[in-house]
Every structure is written in structure tokens, then in C-alpha cells.
Amino acid sequence: MPGEIIEIGDPSKTGGVAAGFIGQNSDKNTIFLDRQVTLASGVAYQLFLLINGKMRNRPVSTSAGKRTQISVNPAFGQNPDIGGMWVLKQDDGVEEVRRYRVVGVQENDDGTASVLAVSHNSNKYDVIDSDTVIQTQKASVATVDPIPKVNTESIEIEAT
């Protein structure tokens, strides 16, 4: 919907992102994935899940290897929405999912939808609200020094 903030994990622009749908039998601790993912040794991961319509994340506790189920610790507060979305990303402190504000959505003849969105930076609100200094303006012209009048008698012209 226009105005919504969406997140896009494009591996060609941001490394280490996988996504899919939450499988049957998933619970607060173990999430069954709709496809296999490969967890690299020595790499920390975060798992993002759709729970009651909101994205929640937890650190992955599953060991390295090819996996179709992932365990998290600590557990999620509620069971995930079966069939909902999951996103797995490397936890390297760098934000790899890009945020966009939806400007428009158009349904295509082939059953797909085209989404027009612009880049969104949620930090800009803090910068504008907190870090912007607004200079106070003078409310009266009484404190402004007047410009002196120049009369024709005070002008002298010399030829050299």
C-alpha cells in the first residue's frame, strides 16, 4: 500500500540474505524453512520472522551446514505465523536489508504487481527533530540600526 515501509533483501546488492516462507510444525524455538539454506562456519546469523503481522528477530543457534530448519536462542515470544515470511541474514553489524517507502502499486495483466518505491532512511527524522538548530528571528524592527540618509549637499565630487 502507498506510504508503507518495505524491506528488500537483494543478494546482488547486499550479501548474506536468504528468505522464504515459514513451514509447518514451526514453534518458538525451531523454524522449519521452505527451502534449504547453507550456514557458514564462524558466521553469526539473525533470523527475522513474521509473528502476528510484525517482523521479529533472534540470533540463530543452529550449527554450520546445509539446513532446512533453524533454531534460535532466546526463543521467540510466540509461535510464528505458518506460511508467513522468514528472512535469514548475516549478523555482521551492517544493515543488509534496504528500506523503501511505497509510492504506488499497479496490478499487471499477468497477475503480478509492479511496486514503485523510494529509498527510506528512518534516521532522518531524528536528525531533523533533534539535531537541527533553528535560529530565532528578531521579532521587532525597533532594534535594527537605521541606514543614514544621504542628501545632495553632503556629496562632493573631485576631478583629478
Secondary structure, DSSP 4 states (H G I P E B T S, - for coil): -TT-EEEE--TTTSSSEEEEEBPTT--SSEEEEEEEEEEPTT--EEEEEEETTEEEEEEB-PPSEEEEEEEBSSPPSS---TT-EEEEEE-SSS--SEEEEEEEEEE-TTS-EEEEEEE--THHHHHHHHS---PPPPS-STTSPPPPP--GGG------
